[in-house]
Amino acid sequence: MTLTPTLLWAQTKDDLYLTVELSKPSDLKVDLTDEAFKFYAKKDGNVYEFDFKFFKPVKSSDYKTKDQRFLEFKVPKSEPESWTTLNSCGKKHYIKCNWDKWYLFLHIFSD
């Protein structure tokens, strides 16, 4: 059975911050291009995957990742600007705002 993990996102004018709510997956495959993000992993006998096209191009060659409690990605935008949405193809049920980071960025960058 294929499941879809929750993807949280936040942004600054320069970067996207993506968090995949899946801890310690195995068989991880990430395909991040300038236009799209594809994710595949396994955990506890289940397959988790999603894919979407970004709202605007990103600099995929410069993205960074870290595996803490959940998988986190910092993806530079091609052009420094605020986005109204993460993906270009309508609402996806698994994509949600990371309000904790939005709040943090709002207070850091408003000073």
RAJORA-V711466 format. One record per residue. RES is the residue in one small letter. SS is DSSP state (2 for helix, 1 for strand, 0 for the rest). PSI is psi in degrees with one decimal (* if undefined). BURIAL is # if it has 24 or more other ideal C-beta (glycine too) atoms within 12 Angstrom, else .. Layout:
# RAJORA-V711466
RES,SS,PSI,BURIAL + RES,SS,PSI,BURIAL
This chain:
# RAJORA-V711466
m,0,135.1,. + t,1,129.5,. + l,1,162.1,. + t,0,118.5,# + p,0,156.7,# + t,0,137.5,# + l,1,115.2,# + l,1,143.3,# + w,1,150.8,# + a,1,170.7,# + q,1,156.9,# + t,0,-178.7,# + k,0,-26.0,. + d,0,-26.5,. + d,1,155.7,# + l,1,143.1,# + y,1,112.2,# + l,1,134.7,# + t,1,119.9,# + v,1,117.2,# + e,0,74.0,# + l,0,115.2,# + s,0,135.6,. + k,0,56.3,. + p,0,163.4,# + s,1,168.5,. + d,1,45.0,. + l,1,130.7,. + k,1,121.4,. + v,1,127.1,# + d,1,98.4,. + l,1,114.2,# + t,0,179.5,. + d,0,-23.7,. + e,0,-20.3,. + a,1,163.8,# + f,1,121.6,# + k,1,134.0,. + f,1,137.4,# + y,1,134.8,# + a,1,165.0,# + k,1,148.0,. + k,1,130.5,. + d,0,40.2,. + g,0,0.2,. + n,1,150.3,. + v,1,133.4,. + y,1,131.2,# + e,1,158.0,# + f,1,163.7,# + d,1,147.8,# + f,1,164.0,# + k,1,137.0,. + f,1,152.4,# + f,0,-41.4,# + k,0,166.6,# + p,0,151.3,. + v,1,171.2,# + k,0,83.6,. + s,2,-27.7,# + s,2,-15.4,. + d,2,9.5,. + y,0,153.7,# + k,1,152.4,. + t,1,152.7,. + k,1,145.5,. + d,1,95.1,. + q,0,-124.1,. + r,0,-44.0,. + f,0,168.5,# + l,1,128.6,# + e,1,140.2,# + f,1,134.8,# + k,1,116.1,# + v,1,116.2,# + p,1,139.9,# + k,1,152.3,# + s,0,-38.2,. + e,0,134.7,. + p,0,106.3,. + e,0,161.4,. + s,0,137.7,. + w,0,148.3,# + t,0,-17.4,. + t,0,164.6,. + l,0,-39.6,# + n,1,159.1,# + s,0,-6.0,. + c,0,46.0,. + g,0,177.5,. + k,0,133.8,. + k,0,130.2,. + h,0,-23.6,. + y,0,-7.9,# + i,1,122.3,# + k,1,155.4,# + c,1,139.7,. + n,0,85.9,# + w,2,-30.0,. + d,2,-44.3,. + k,2,-38.0,# + w,2,-45.2,. + y,2,-45.8,. + l,2,-48.8,. + f,2,-37.7,# + l,2,-43.3,. + h,2,-32.0,. + i,2,-45.9,. + f,2,-2.9,. + s,0,-11.4,. + d,0,*,.
